[in-house]
Amino acid sequence: MQLKNSVLRYGSLSIAMHWLVAGTVYGMFALGLWMVTQGYYDTWYHKAPELHKSIGMVLFVVMLVRVVWRFVSPPPKPLSS
């Protein structure tokens, strides 16, 4: 597979970034649901929000890279049908 997008299909980097972001968003949602079930004296009560924030910041950077990559390697043309 090619790294950059072609006229006919997406490149491997675009596909990998898409699924990385999608999986991370679902994981963040699950982590958020789990966090609200924690009691004040649970060990993860203070650690989980910090983990959630850290993953969110990394996700934001990946999204910025994804936007820049879209300008570097434009998406394929839409199908004619």
MARKOLRO-122744 format. One line per field, with one value per atom (N, C-alpha, C, O, CB): residue number from 1; residue in one letter; atom name; x, z, y. Coordinates in Angstrom, 1 decimal, decimal comma. Glycine has a CB too. Example, Ala and Ser with C-alpha at 12.3 -4.5 7.8 and 13.67 -1.06 7.14 Angstrom:
nr <- c(1; 1; 1; 1; 1; 2; 2; 2; 2; 2)
rest <- c(A; A; A; A; A; S; S; S; S; S)
atom <- c(N; CA; C; O; CB; N; CA; C; O; CB)
xx <- c(13,2; 12,3; 13,2; 14,2; 11,3; 12,8; 13,7; 12,9; 13,4; 14,1)
zz <- c(7,8; 7,8; 7,8; 8,5; 9,0; 7,1; 7,1; 7,9; 8,0; 5,7)
yy <- c(-5,7; -4,5; -3,3; -3,3; -4,5; -2,2; -1,1; 0,0; 1,1; -0,6)
This chain:
nr <- c(1; 1; 1; 1; 1; 2; 2; 2; 2; 2; 3; 3; 3; 3; 3; 4; 4; 4; 4; 4; 5; 5; 5; 5; 5; 6; 6; 6; 6; 6; 7; 7; 7; 7; 7; 8; 8; 8; 8; 8; 9; 9; 9; 9; 9; 10; 10; 10; 10; 10; 11; 11; 11; 11; 11; 12; 12; 12; 12; 12; 13; 13; 13; 13; 13; 14; 14; 14; 14; 14; 15; 15; 15; 15; 15; 16; 16; 16; 16; 16; 17; 17; 17; 17; 17; 18; 18; 18; 18; 18; 19; 19; 19; 19; 19; 20; 20; 20; 20; 20; 21; 21; 21; 21; 21; 22; 22; 22; 22; 22; 23; 23; 23; 23; 23; 24; 24; 24; 24; 24; 25; 25; 25; 25; 25; 26; 26; 26; 26; 26; 27; 27; 27; 27; 27; 28; 28; 28; 28; 28; 29; 29; 29; 29; 29; 30; 30; 30; 30; 30; 31; 31; 31; 31; 31; 32; 32; 32; 32; 32; 33; 33; 33; 33; 33; 34; 34; 34; 34; 34; 35; 35; 35; 35; 35; 36; 36; 36; 36; 36; 37; 37; 37; 37; 37; 38; 38; 38; 38; 38; 39; 39; 39; 39; 39; 40; 40; 40; 40; 40; 41; 41; 41; 41; 41; 42; 42; 42; 42; 42; 43; 43; 43; 43; 43; 44; 44; 44; 44; 44; 45; 45; 45; 45; 45; 46; 46; 46; 46; 46; 47; 47; 47; 47; 47; 48; 48; 48; 48; 48; 49; 49; 49; 49; 49; 50; 50; 50; 50; 50; 51; 51; 51; 51; 51; 52; 52; 52; 52; 52; 53; 53; 53; 53; 53; 54; 54; 54; 54; 54; 55; 55; 55; 55; 55; 56; 56; 56; 56; 56; 57; 57; 57; 57; 57; 58; 58; 58; 58; 58; 59; 59; 59; 59; 59; 60; 60; 60; 60; 60; 61; 61; 61; 61; 61; 62; 62; 62; 62; 62; 63; 63; 63; 63; 63; 64; 64; 64; 64; 64; 65; 65; 65; 65; 65; 66; 66; 66; 66; 66; 67; 67; 67; 67; 67; 68; 68; 68; 68; 68; 69; 69; 69; 69; 69; 70; 70; 70; 70; 70; 71; 71; 71; 71; 71; 72; 72; 72; 72; 72; 73; 73; 73; 73; 73; 74; 74; 74; 74; 74; 75; 75; 75; 75; 75; 76; 76; 76; 76; 76; 77; 77; 77; 77; 77; 78; 78; 78; 78; 78; 79; 79; 79; 79; 79; 80; 80; 80; 80; 80; 81; 81; 81; 81; 81)
rest <- c(M; M; M; M; M; Q; Q; Q; Q; Q; L; L; L; L; L; K; K; K; K; K; N; N; N; N; N; S; S; S; S; S; V; V; V; V; V; L; L; L; L; L; R; R; R; R; R; Y; Y; Y; Y; Y; G; G; G; G; G; S; S; S; S; S; L; L; L; L; L; S; S; S; S; S; I; I; I; I; I; A; A; A; A; A; M; M; M; M; M; H; H; H; H; H; W; W; W; W; W; L; L; L; L; L; V; V; V; V; V; A; A; A; A; A; G; G; G; G; G; T; T; T; T; T; V; V; V; V; V; Y; Y; Y; Y; Y; G; G; G; G; G; M; M; M; M; M; F; F; F; F; F; A; A; A; A; A; L; L; L; L; L; G; G; G; G; G; L; L; L; L; L; W; W; W; W; W; M; M; M; M; M; V; V; V; V; V; T; T; T; T; T; Q; Q; Q; Q; Q; G; G; G; G; G; Y; Y; Y; Y; Y; Y; Y; Y; Y; Y; D; D; D; D; D; T; T; T; T; T; W; W; W; W; W; Y; Y; Y; Y; Y; H; H; H; H; H; K; K; K; K; K; A; A; A; A; A; P; P; P; P; P; E; E; E; E; E; L; L; L; L; L; H; H; H; H; H; K; K; K; K; K; S; S; S; S; S; I; I; I; I; I; G; G; G; G; G; M; M; M; M; M; V; V; V; V; V; L; L; L; L; L; F; F; F; F; F; V; V; V; V; V; V; V; V; V; V; M; M; M; M; M; L; L; L; L; L; V; V; V; V; V; R; R; R; R; R; V; V; V; V; V; V; V; V; V; V; W; W; W; W; W; R; R; R; R; R; F; F; F; F; F; V; V; V; V; V; S; S; S; S; S; P; P; P; P; P; P; P; P; P; P; P; P; P; P; P; K; K; K; K; K; P; P; P; P; P; L; L; L; L; L; S; S; S; S; S; S; S; S; S; S)
atom <- c(N; CA; C; O; CB; N; CA; C; O; CB; N; CA; C; O; CB; N; CA; C; O; CB; N; CA; C; O; CB; N; CA; C; O; CB; N; CA; C; O; CB; N; CA; C; O; CB; N; CA; C; O; CB; N; CA; C; O; CB; N; CA; C; O; CB; N; CA; C; O; CB; N; CA; C; O; CB; N; CA; C; O; CB; N; CA; C; O; CB; N; CA; C; O; CB; N; CA; C; O; CB; N; CA; C; O; CB; N; CA; C; O; CB; N; CA; C; O; CB; N; CA; C; O; CB; N; CA; C; O; CB; N; CA; C; O; CB; N; CA; C; O; CB; N; CA; C; O; CB; N; CA; C; O; CB; N; CA; C; O; CB; N; CA; C; O; CB; N; CA; C; O; CB; N; CA; C; O; CB; N; CA; C; O; CB; N; CA; C; O; CB; N; CA; C; O; CB; N; CA; C; O; CB; N; CA; C; O; CB; N; CA; C; O; CB; N; CA; C; O; CB; N; CA; C; O; CB; N; CA; C; O; CB; N; CA; C; O; CB; N; CA; C; O; CB; N; CA; C; O; CB; N; CA; C; O; CB; N; CA; C; O; CB; N; CA; C; O; CB; N; CA; C; O; CB; N; CA; C; O; CB; N; CA; C; O; CB; N; CA; C; O; CB; N; CA; C; O; CB; N; CA; C; O; CB; N; CA; C; O; CB; N; CA; C; O; CB; N; CA; C; O; CB; N; CA; C; O; CB; N; CA; C; O; CB; N; CA; C; O; CB; N; CA; C; O; CB; N; CA; C; O; CB; N; CA; C; O; CB; N; CA; C; O; CB; N; CA; C; O; CB; N; CA; C; O; CB; N; CA; C; O; CB; N; CA; C; O; CB; N; CA; C; O; CB; N; CA; C; O; CB; N; CA; C; O; CB; N; CA; C; O; CB; N; CA; C; O; CB; N; CA; C; O; CB; N; CA; C; O; CB; N; CA; C; O; CB; N; CA; C; O; CB; N; CA; C; O; CB; N; CA; C; O; CB; N; CA; C; O; CB; N; CA; C; O; CB; N; CA; C; O; CB; N; CA; C; O; CB; N; CA; C; O; CB)
xx <- c(0,8; 0,0; 0,9; 2,0; -1,0; 0,3; 1,0; 0,7; -0,3; 0,7; 1,6; 1,5; 0,5; -0,3; 2,8; 0,7; -0,2; -1,5; -1,5; 0,6; -2,5; -3,7; -3,5; -2,6; -4,8; -4,2; -4,1; -5,5; -6,3; -3,8; -5,6; -6,9; -8,0; -9,2; -6,7; -7,7; -8,7; -9,0; -10,1; -8,4; -8,0; -8,2; -7,3; -6,4; -7,9; -7,7; -7,0; -5,7; -5,6; -7,8; -4,7; -3,4; -3,4; -4,3; -2,3; -2,4; -2,3; -2,2; -2,7; -1,2; -1,6; -1,4; -2,8; -3,1; -0,4; -3,6; -4,9; -5,8; -6,6; -5,5; -5,7; -6,6; -6,2; -7,0; -6,5; -4,9; -4,4; -4,8; -5,2; -2,9; -4,6; -5,0; -6,5; -6,9; -4,6; -7,3; -8,8; -9,1; -9,9; -9,5; -8,6; -8,9; -8,3; -8,9; -8,5; -7,2; -6,6; -7,5; -7,7; -5,2; -7,9; -8,8; -10,1; -10,6; -9,0; -10,7; -12,0; -11,9; -12,8; -12,5; -10,9; -10,7; -10,4; -10,9; -9,6; -9,7; -9,4; -10,6; -10,8; -8,3; -11,5; -12,7; -13,6; -14,2; -13,4; -13,8; -14,6; -14,0; -14,7; -14,7; -12,6; -12,0; -12,2; -12,3; -10,5; -12,1; -12,3; -13,7; -13,9; -12,0; -14,7; -16,1; -16,2; -16,9; -17,0; -15,7; -15,7; -15,0; -15,5; -15,1; -13,9; -13,2; -14,0; -14,0; -11,8; -14,6; -15,5; -16,7; -17,0; -16,0; -17,3; -18,4; -17,9; -18,6; -19,1; -16,7; -16,1; -15,8; -15,9; -14,9; -15,3; -14,8; -15,9; -15,7; -14,2; -17,1; -18,2; -18,7; -19,5; -19,4; -18,3; -18,7; -17,8; -18,0; -18,8; -16,6; -15,6; -16,0; -16,6; -14,3; -15,8; -16,0; -14,8; -13,7; -16,3; -15,0; -13,9; -12,7; -11,5; -14,4; -12,8; -11,7; -11,1; -10,2; -12,1; -11,6; -11,0; -9,6; -9,4; -11,9; -8,7; -7,4; -7,4; -6,5; -6,5; -8,3; -8,3; -9,2; -9,3; -8,8; -9,7; -10,6; -9,8; -10,4; -11,2; -8,6; -7,8; -6,9; -6,5; -7,0; -6,6; -5,7; -6,4; -5,9; -5,0; -7,6; -8,4; -8,6; -8,5; -9,7; -9,1; -9,3; -8,0; -8,0; -9,8; -6,8; -5,6; -5,2; -4,7; -4,4; -5,5; -5,3; -6,2; -5,8; -5,5; -7,4; -8,4; -8,0; -8,1; -9,8; -7,5; -7,0; -5,8; -5,6; -6,6; -4,9; -3,6; -3,9; -3,4; -2,7; -4,8; -5,2; -5,9; -5,7; -6,1; -6,7; -7,4; -6,5; -6,7; -8,4; -5,4; -4,5; -3,7; -3,4; -3,5; -3,3; -2,7; -3,6; -3,2; -2,2; -4,9; -5,9; -6,0; -6,2; -7,2; -6,0; -6,1; -4,9; -5,1; -6,1; -3,7; -2,5; -2,6; -2,3; -1,2; -3,1; -3,3; -4,3; -4,2; -3,7; -5,4; -6,4; -5,8; -6,1; -7,6; -4,9; -4,2; -3,3; -3,3; -3,4; -2,6; -1,8; -2,6; -2,3; -0,9; -3,8; -4,7; -5,2; -5,3; -5,9; -5,5; -5,9; -4,8; -5,0; -6,4; -3,6; -2,5; -2,2; -1,9; -1,2; -2,3; -2,1; -3,1; -2,8; -2,2; -4,3; -5,4; -5,0; -5,3; -6,7; -4,3; -3,8; -2,6; -2,4; -3,5; -1,7; -0,6; -1,0; -0,4; 0,4; -1,9; -2,3; -3,9; -4,6; -1,9; -4,4; -5,8; -6,6; -6,0; -6,2; -7,8; -8,6; -8,9; -8,8; -9,9; -9,2; -9,5; -10,8; -11,6; -9,7; -10,9; -12,1; -13,3; -13,2; -12,0; -14,5; -15,7; -16,1; -15,7; -16,9; -16,8; -17,3; -18,2; -19,0; -17,9; -18,3; -19,1; -20,6; -21,5; -18,7; -20,8; -22,2; -22,9; -24,1; -22,2)
zz <- c(0,0; 0,0; 0,0; 0,5; 1,2; -0,5; -0,6; 0,6; 1,3; -1,9; 1,0; 2,2; 1,9; 2,8; 2,6; 0,8; 0,5; -0,2; -0,8; -0,4; -0,2; -0,9; -2,4; -2,9; -0,5; -3,2; -4,7; -5,1; -4,4; -5,3; -6,4; -7,0; -6,7; -6,7; -8,5; -6,6; -6,5; -5,0; -4,7; -7,3; -4,2; -2,8; -1,8; -2,1; -2,8; -0,5; 0,6; 0,8; 0,5; 1,9; 1,3; 1,6; 3,0; 3,8; 1,6; 3,3; 4,5; 5,8; 6,8; 4,5; 5,6; 6,8; 7,1; 8,3; 6,5; 6,1; 6,4; 7,0; 7,9; 5,1; 6,5; 7,1; 8,6; 9,4; 6,3; 8,8; 10,2; 11,1; 12,3; 10,2; 10,7; 11,6; 11,9; 13,0; 11,0; 10,9; 11,0; 12,1; 13,0; 9,7; 12,0; 13,0; 14,3; 15,4; 12,5; 14,4; 15,7; 16,4; 17,6; 15,5; 15,7; 16,3; 16,7; 17,8; 15,4; 15,9; 16,2; 17,4; 18,3; 15,0; 17,5; 18,6; 19,9; 21,0; 18,4; 19,8; 21,0; 21,5; 22,7; 20,7; 20,6; 21,0; 21,8; 22,8; 19,8; 21,2; 21,9; 23,2; 24,2; 21,0; 23,3; 24,6; 25,6; 26,8; 24,3; 25,1; 26,1; 26,6; 27,8; 25,3; 25,7; 26,2; 27,3; 28,3; 25,0; 27,0; 28,0; 29,3; 30,4; 27,4; 29,2; 30,4; 31,2; 32,4; 30,0; 30,5; 31,1; 31,9; 33,0; 30,1; 31,2; 31,9; 33,1; 34,2; 30,9; 33,0; 34,2; 35,3; 36,5; 33,7; 34,9; 36,0; 36,9; 38,1; 35,3; 36,3; 37,2; 38,2; 39,1; 36,3; 38,0; 39,0; 40,1; 41,1; 38,3; 40,1; 41,1; 42,4; 42,3; 40,6; 43,5; 44,8; 45,1; 44,6; 45,9; 46,1; 46,4; 46,9; 46,7; 47,5; 47,6; 48,2; 47,3; 47,7; 49,5; 46,1; 45,1; 44,7; 44,6; 43,9; 44,4; 44,0; 42,7; 42,5; 43,9; 41,8; 40,5; 40,4; 39,4; 39,4; 41,6; 41,6; 41,1; 40,4; 43,0; 41,5; 41,1; 39,9; 39,2; 42,2; 39,7; 38,5; 37,2; 36,2; 38,8; 37,2; 35,9; 35,2; 34,0; 36,2; 35,9; 35,2; 34,6; 33,6; 36,2; 35,3; 34,7; 33,5; 32,5; 35,8; 33,5; 32,3; 31,2; 30,0; 32,7; 31,5; 30,5; 29,9; 28,7; 31,2; 30,7; 30,2; 29,3; 28,2; 31,3; 29,7; 28,9; 27,6; 26,6; 29,7; 27,6; 26,3; 25,4; 24,2; 26,6; 26,0; 25,3; 24,6; 23,5; 26,2; 25,3; 24,7; 23,6; 22,5; 25,8; 23,7; 22,6; 21,4; 20,3; 23,1; 21,7; 20,7; 19,9; 18,7; 21,2; 20,6; 20,0; 19,0; 17,9; 21,1; 19,5; 18,6; 17,4; 16,3; 19,4; 17,5; 16,4; 15,4; 14,2; 16,9; 16,0; 15,1; 14,3; 13,1; 15,9; 15,0; 14,2; 13,1; 12,0; 15,2; 13,4; 12,4; 11,3; 10,1; 13,0; 11,6; 10,6; 9,7; 8,5; 11,2; 10,2; 9,4; 8,5; 7,3; 10,3; 9,0; 8,2; 7,1; 6,0; 9,1; 7,4; 6,5; 5,3; 4,2; 7,1; 5,6; 4,6; 3,6; 2,4; 5,2; 4,0; 3,0; 2,3; 1,1; 3,8; 2,9; 2,2; 1,2; 0,1; 3,3; 1,6; 0,8; 0,6; 1,5; 1,3; -0,4; -0,5; -0,6; -1,2; -1,6; -0,2; -0,4; -1,8; -2,7; 0,4; -2,1; -3,5; -3,9; -3,1; -3,6; -5,2; -5,8; -5,5; -5,5; -7,4; -5,4; -5,2; -6,4; -7,5; -4,8; -6,1; -7,2; -8,1; -7,6; -6,6; -9,3; -10,3; -10,1; -10,6; -11,7; -9,6; -9,5; -8,2; -8,0; -9,5)
yy <- c(-1,2; 0,0; 1,2; 1,2; 0,0; 2,3; 3,5; 4,4; 4,2; 4,3; 5,2; 6,1; 7,2; 7,5; 6,6; 7,9; 9,1; 8,6; 7,5; 10,1; 9,5; 9,2; 9,3; 10,1; 10,2; 8,5; 8,6; 9,2; 9,5; 7,2; 9,2; 9,7; 8,7; 9,2; 9,9; 7,5; 6,4; 6,0; 5,5; 5,3; 6,0; 5,5; 6,2; 6,9; 4,0; 6,0; 6,6; 5,8; 4,6; 6,6; 6,5; 5,9; 5,2; 5,4; 6,9; 4,5; 3,7; 4,6; 4,3; 2,7; 5,8; 6,7; 7,3; 7,5; 7,8; 7,7; 8,3; 7,2; 7,6; 8,8; 6,0; 4,9; 4,6; 4,5; 3,6; 4,6; 4,3; 5,4; 5,1; 4,1; 6,7; 7,8; 7,8; 8,1; 9,1; 7,4; 7,4; 6,4; 6,7; 7,0; 5,1; 4,1; 4,3; 3,9; 2,7; 5,0; 5,3; 6,3; 6,2; 5,9; 7,4; 8,4; 7,7; 8,0; 9,5; 6,9; 6,3; 5,4; 5,4; 5,5; 4,6; 3,7; 4,4; 4,1; 2,7; 5,5; 6,3; 7,0; 7,1; 7,4; 7,5; 8,2; 7,2; 7,5; 8,8; 6,0; 5,0; 4,6; 4,4; 3,7; 4,5; 4,2; 5,3; 5,0; 3,9; 6,5; 7,7; 7,7; 8,0; 9,0; 7,3; 7,3; 6,2; 6,4; 7,0; 5,0; 4,0; 4,3; 4,0; 2,7; 5,0; 5,4; 6,4; 6,4; 6,0; 7,3; 8,3; 7,7; 8,1; 9,3; 6,7; 6,0; 5,2; 5,2; 5,0; 4,6; 3,9; 4,9; 4,5; 3,1; 6,1; 7,0; 7,4; 7,6; 8,2; 7,6; 8,1; 7,1; 7,4; 8,6; 5,8; 4,8; 4,7; 3,9; 3,4; 5,4; 5,3; 6,1; 7,2; 5,8; 5,5; 6,2; 7,1; 6,9; 5,2; 8,0; 8,9; 8,2; 8,7; 9,9; 7,0; 6,4; 5,3; 4,5; 5,8; 5,1; 4,2; 4,7; 5,9; 3,9; 3,8; 4,2; 4,9; 5,8; 3,0; 4,6; 5,3; 6,5; 7,1; 4,3; 6,9; 8,1; 9,4; 10,2; 8,3; 9,5; 10,7; 10,4; 11,3; 11,2; 9,1; 8,8; 8,8; 9,2; 7,4; 8,3; 8,1; 9,5; 9,5; 7,4; 10,5; 11,8; 12,4; 13,0; 12,8; 12,1; 12,6; 11,8; 12,4; 12,5; 10,5; 9,7; 10,1; 10,2; 8,2; 10,4; 10,9; 12,2; 12,3; 11,0; 13,1; 14,4; 14,2; 14,8; 15,3; 13,3; 13,1; 12,5; 12,9; 12,2; 11,5; 10,8; 11,9; 11,9; 9,6; 12,7; 13,7; 14,7; 15,2; 14,5; 15,1; 16,0; 15,4; 16,0; 16,5; 14,1; 13,4; 13,3; 13,4; 12,0; 13,0; 12,9; 14,2; 14,2; 12,4; 15,3; 16,6; 16,8; 17,3; 17,7; 16,5; 16,6; 15,7; 16,1; 16,3; 14,5; 13,6; 14,2; 14,1; 12,2; 14,8; 15,4; 16,6; 16,8; 15,9; 17,4; 18,5; 17,9; 18,5; 19,3; 16,8; 16,2; 15,7; 15,8; 15,0; 15,2; 14,6; 15,8; 15,6; 13,9; 16,9; 18,0; 18,5; 18,8; 19,2; 18,6; 19,0; 18,0; 18,4; 19,2; 16,7; 15,7; 15,7; 15,4; 14,3; 16,2; 16,3; 17,4; 17,2; 16,7; 18,4; 19,4; 18,9; 19,2; 20,7; 18,1; 17,6; 16,5; 16,4; 17,0; 15,6; 14,6; 14,6; 14,0; 13,2; 15,3; 15,5; 14,2; 13,2; 16,4; 14,1; 12,9; 12,5; 13,4; 13,0; 11,3; 10,9; 11,6; 12,0; 9,4; 11,6; 12,2; 11,3; 10,1; 12,4; 12,0; 11,2; 10,3; 10,6; 12,1; 9,2; 8,4; 9,1; 10,0; 7,1; 8,7; 9,4; 9,0; 9,7; 9,2; 7,8; 7,3; 7,8; 7,4; 5,8)
